[in-house]
Amino acid sequence: VLGIGELYIKNDTLNPTGSFKDRVVSVALSKAKELGFKVAACASTGNLANSVAAHAAWAGMESYVFVPSNLESAKVIATSVYGGTVVAIDGNYDDVNRLCAEIASEEPEWAFVNVNLRTYYSEGSKTLAYEVAEQLGWRFPDHVVVPVGSGSQLTKINKGFNELYKVGLVNDQPNVKVSGAQPTGCSPVASAFFSGAEFIKPQKPSTIAKSLAIGNPADGVYALDVVRKTGGEFGSVSDEEVIAGIRLLAQTEGIFAETAGGVTVATLKKLVEEQKVSKDETVVCYITGNGQKTVEALAPSSEVTATIKPNLEQFSALLQDLRS
Ligand SMILES: Cc1ncc(COP(=O)(O)O)c(C=O)c1O
């Protein structure tokens, strides 16, 4: 449909809690246990909260997760079900993150996976590169498109490709263009890329892609650097394009992605149209979260095709109508 000869979807919608965050949390909390931390915690835009609460339940740790108060209801429900403490903060993710950094310095026994354990947490995203190379038959793709919130995942995918070459599991040196995807309503890294800036100017987020609504991204400059050094691109897409991206993926591949996935697909489409992704490249599009968690984004534009009485006459009439 997009006109790319070889396009693969790395589908992380089917992980235990429905997003790539299970990768980073399993590394961080394994390390937290080893280091003797007692409480699992995080600042989250939703998916991380789901995963920390679930992994903590399994590991027998107490959990405290902190989220912005405007989070999608499925993300709140899919966190609280695991029995930990869910604290909504009257503010955006950047406010939540700032508060968590303060709490982390007050509570030495708390493992904030993406604050004081961030170095371990981020390494978990390297598996997104390892698996892609393995699944391609131990070769690298030419181009990957990755959603950007804090920027951590993007930088570690690039690191993962380089490590595979270093340890000799892939013979050819990686030459993977790494491109970033952001929603226009929260696109501080894309904006820096477009303007040629060296630094990220924080932005107040306003987007339906709440998982990517990080206005002051911790790894933004590193993501910018990776995209520039690998010859990648950035795309920023409107909320309408995000919804169209979710529908396109669902209707062509049968994969229901959350809004971050809509951002990635819409960005890829844009990059192809702008000839920034070439049609003869092997491309991997990272779909990092499940659409069942962000149904609010589609609700206003989704309805049943028709409502009829339970009889064959009405159905026959409907069918005729639909087919004419
Ligand atoms: C589904 C999903 N995709 C992508 C991201 C962005 O990841 P990062 O913050 O590592 O850039 C997030 C962040 O929460 C997310 O939930």
The ligand as an ORCA input file, in Angstrom:
! r2SCAN-3c Opt
* xyz 0 1
  C       3.775      2.767     23.091
  C       4.954      3.658     23.249
  N       5.752      3.830     22.193
  C       6.838      4.637     22.267
  C       7.151      5.321     23.421
  C       8.357      6.231     23.441
  O       9.464      5.614     24.011
  P      10.702      6.504     24.504
  O      10.225      7.285     25.686
  O      11.743      5.500     24.846
  O      11.066      7.399     23.362
  C       6.348      5.170     24.549
  C       6.688      5.878     25.795
  O       6.043      5.821     26.786
  C       5.223      4.311     24.467
  O       4.418      4.116     25.517
*
